[in-house]
Amino acid sequence: MTCWSVVVDTLLSQSPELAHAALSDFCQAYWPPVYAFLRRKGYAVNDAQDMAQAFFAHLLEVKTLSRARSDKGRLRTFLLGSLENFLCDQRDRENALKRGGQQQVISMDDPLVEIETSMLARTMPDDLSAYDKAWATALVRRTWEQLRQAFVAEGREQIFEELKALVLRGSEAAASQEEVAARLNLPPATLRTQLHRIRQRYRNYLRDEVARTVSSPQEVDSEMSYIFRLLTS
């Protein structure tokens, strides 16, 4: 497990070309809560996309990210503070909008509908709640994708899709376990074992993902608890 400030240090220590590519991946991972926050602030869809692009173009500047190396606390908090500062500076915002409009730092197409649907389905009491909810949702999305890639590498993509569906159904999944076992040609007891294992692997992957967003291992448990509260609220 590596805390986020160490990750940023590592990225900034690379050559400019490699650092830019790595930082673009970094921004790609964390744009959904930024977009959700901007939408809650009243920006229209296209304007929120442009502003998010501009913000991350600004963030990609070495001078901006280098300040993160000495920051304490969670990446979630640092990113929101950086965004709020960015929005407050009218001159920088106008310049960055022009700069961000000329380059696509991040690709937003896939999760946009999911974010909008989540925001409409639940009434968030404030902008911060929308931001944190989108943060948690994006983190879980990345975790499942990493786990899927691991199963694909093992040649077990079908069983991953079946087990993921069971996990996501929660208490409703028990009645369909026999049907899934039959499709996978597995004894029900073996399926239950596989289900237990994927839950454990998911939790381990999620824990590793959370560890990358805090400053120390001691913060992981509290951040995990907060993420679970967000997802079940």
Residue, then its C-alpha position, 0 to 999 in steps of 0.5 A: m500500500t502506497c499513500w498518494s503523496v508518495v505516488v505523486d512524488t514518483l510521478l514527478s520524478q520521471s521524465p516529462e513525457l512519462a510523467h505527463a502520461a502517468l499524471s494523465d492516468f492519475c487525473q483520469a482516475y479521479w475526475p468523476p467527483v470533480y465533475a459531480f461537484l461542478r454539476r452541483k455548483g450549477y454548471a451545465v453538462n458541457d460547461a462542467q466538462d470543459m471546467a473539469q478539463a481545464f482544472f486537470a490541465h492546470l493540475l498537470e502543471v508540475k508547479t501545481l502538483s509539486r505542492a502536494r508532496s508536502d501536503k498532509g491528509r487525504l487525496r479526496t480533501f486535497l483535490l477538492g481544496s485545489l478545485e475550490n481554489f481554482l474556481c475562486d481565481q477568476r483570471d486563472r479560470e479564464n486562462a485555464l478554460k482556454r488551455g483546457g479547451q485545446q486539449q483533452v486531458i481526460s476522457m469523460d464519455d463512459p461514466l457520465v450517464e452513471i454519474e448523472t443518474s446517481m445524482l438524480a436518483r439521490t438528493m444530495p444535501d450539499d455540494l460536498s456530499a455529491y463530491d464524496k458520493a461520486w468519489a466513493t462510486a468512482l473508487v468502487r468502479r476502479t476496484w471492480e475493473q482491476l479485479r475484472q482484469a485479474f480474472v481475465a488474466e487468469g482466464r476466468e472472465q465468465i466466472f467473474e461476471e457471474l460472481k460480481a452479479l451475485v455480490l452486487r445483488g446482496s441478500e437477493a442473490a441466494a435464490s439464484q446461486e443454484e442457477v449460476a452454479a449450473r451455468l458454470n457447471l460447478p457444485p453449489a458448495t464450490l460456487r459458495t466458496q468462490l463467492h466468498r473468495i471474490r468478496q475477500r479479493y474485492r475487499n483487499y483490492l478496495r483497501d489497496e485503492v483506498a490506501r493510495t488516497v490517504s497519507s498513512p496506513q493508519e488512515v485506511d480503516s477510517e476512510m474505508s468506513y467512510i466509503f462504506r457509509l457513503l455507498t449505503s446511505 
